[in-house]
Amino acid sequence: MEEPFEKLLSGRTFQALSALVYQHSRIRLGPDKQALVANRLRKRLRALELGSYEEYCHVLHSPHGADEVEELVDLISTNHTHFYREPEHFAFLTKRALPALVGPLGATGAPLRLWSAAASSGEEPYTMAIAVAEFLRDHPGLDWEITATDISHRMLAEAREGIYSMGSVKPVPLELLKRYFQKGFGARTGVCRVKPELRRHLRFERVNLFQEHLPVAANQHVIFCRNVMIYFDPPSRALAVERLARHLAPGGYLVVGHSESLMGIPHGLQPVQQGVFQKT
Ligand SMILES: C[S@@+](CC[C@H](N)C(=O)[O-])C[C@H]1O[C@@H](n2cnc3c(N)ncnc32)[C@H](O)[C@@H]1O
């Protein structure tokens, strides 16, 4: 009988893979993730016609290994997301952040800038975009843009397309679905696409939160960085928060996931409500 693939990933090789993933992305893979890693890499090994995880490690450490390390991180990272995930944050955007930000910005003529810093397949930045577009129906004339970034090329390609199954847009209220999505017909039955009027406000870019220079405009008014810091260790979390806070405009907001505490991180931001912090 063929041996299960995960058994063939030795503890030593798993540690070598984990170290590479950490160096590149700061994602910490605990020992409980060994079977998951073995499973997720199985197809990749077959595609590269490699017979073992050890051989795969040699490829990763070879002079051309850098691209494959990106592929590895892409394969093992968790990309789960959905429209209106943690809906309190979008209510906060509409009820508190936008009313506070839009008046002063309108007077200066400067654009409103938002950043989704772990955008995955796009549901989060598009939900932000819907909230902003809805709010600005009553405050027309303000220029706005959302930068959506992620470490994963694969996820960003999906996000850029903005095509979703009818099942995944279920959390979007019907009125907003009609206003901001086009339903597919013929070969595209069962999916819908974010309308170009909304998509034109979003810019998608591959950004690793730990890369040397973050190619994102300074003075962001709202930054969502949700459900990614749980995968980082405390020093990396602190570093990420420090870098994000530096990108906030005075008075701007940082929003993190409900299960992500900033306890013990010296961030200098003012807590506003669960998961929301303001730069004063
Ligand atoms: C679970 S998803 C969160 C999606 C969305 N923010 C939400 O809350 O629904 C986590 C995302 O973080 C991305 N990620 C992981 N490490 C990263 C890093 N070092 N820099 C940027 N993105 C990263 C992953 O590729 C993944 O798409």
Ligand as a Chemical Component Dictionary entry (heavy atoms), coordinates in Angstrom:
data_LIG
# 
_chem_comp.id                   LIG 
_chem_comp.type                 NON-POLYMER 
_chem_comp.pdbx_formal_charge   0 
_chem_comp.three_letter_code    LIG 
# 
loop_
_chem_comp_atom.comp_id 
_chem_comp_atom.atom_id 
_chem_comp_atom.alt_atom_id 
_chem_comp_atom.type_symbol 
_chem_comp_atom.charge 
_chem_comp_atom.model_Cartn_x 
_chem_comp_atom.model_Cartn_y 
_chem_comp_atom.model_Cartn_z 
_chem_comp_atom.pdbx_ordinal 
LIG C1  C1  C 0  -7.306  35.020 6.347 1  
LIG S1  S1  S 1  -6.922  36.153 5.065 2  
LIG C2  C2  C 0  -7.712  37.634 5.665 3  
LIG C3  C3  C 0  -8.549  38.318 4.600 4  
LIG C4  C4  C 0  -9.327  39.542 5.078 5  
LIG N1  N1  N 0  -8.463  40.548 5.624 6  
LIG C5  C5  C 0  -10.383 39.150 6.085 7  
LIG O1  O1  O 0  -10.265 39.496 7.265 8  
LIG O2  O2  O -1 -11.356 38.481 5.699 9  
LIG C6  C6  C 0  -5.187  36.472 5.398 10 
LIG C7  C7  C 0  -4.424  37.026 4.198 11 
LIG O3  O3  O 0  -3.174  37.544 4.643 12 
LIG C8  C8  C 0  -2.222  37.331 3.617 13 
LIG N2  N2  N 0  -0.857  37.419 4.205 14 
LIG C9  C9  C 0  -0.207  36.506 4.966 15 
LIG N3  N3  N 0  1.022   36.940 5.290 16 
LIG C10 C10 C 0  1.142   38.173 4.740 17 
LIG C11 C11 C 0  2.194   39.139 4.722 18 
LIG N4  N4  N 0  3.361   38.916 5.335 19 
LIG N5  N5  N 0  1.996   40.289 4.035 20 
LIG C12 C12 C 0  0.820   40.524 3.395 21 
LIG N6  N6  N 0  -0.206  39.635 3.370 22 
LIG C13 C13 C 0  -0.049  38.484 4.041 23 
LIG C14 C14 C 0  -2.578  35.957 3.072 24 
LIG O4  O4  O 0  -2.096  35.761 1.758 25 
LIG C15 C15 C 0  -4.122  35.989 3.136 26 
LIG O5  O5  O 0  -4.703  36.347 1.899 27 
# 
loop_
_chem_comp_bond.comp_id 
_chem_comp_bond.atom_id_1 
_chem_comp_bond.atom_id_2 
_chem_comp_bond.value_order 
_chem_comp_bond.pdbx_ordinal 
LIG C1  S1  SING 1  
LIG S1  C2  SING 2  
LIG S1  C6  SING 3  
LIG C2  C3  SING 4  
LIG C3  C4  SING 5  
LIG C4  N1  SING 6  
LIG C4  C5  SING 7  
LIG C5  O1  DOUB 8  
LIG C5  O2  SING 9  
LIG C6  C7  SING 10 
LIG C7  O3  SING 11 
LIG C7  C15 SING 12 
LIG O3  C8  SING 13 
LIG C8  N2  SING 14 
LIG C8  C14 SING 15 
LIG N2  C9  SING 16 
LIG N2  C13 SING 17 
LIG C9  N3  DOUB 18 
LIG N3  C10 SING 19 
LIG C10 C11 SING 20 
LIG C10 C13 DOUB 21 
LIG C11 N4  SING 22 
LIG C11 N5  DOUB 23 
LIG N5  C12 SING 24 
LIG C12 N6  DOUB 25 
LIG N6  C13 SING 26 
LIG C14 O4  SING 27 
LIG C14 C15 SING 28 
LIG C15 O5  SING 29 
# 
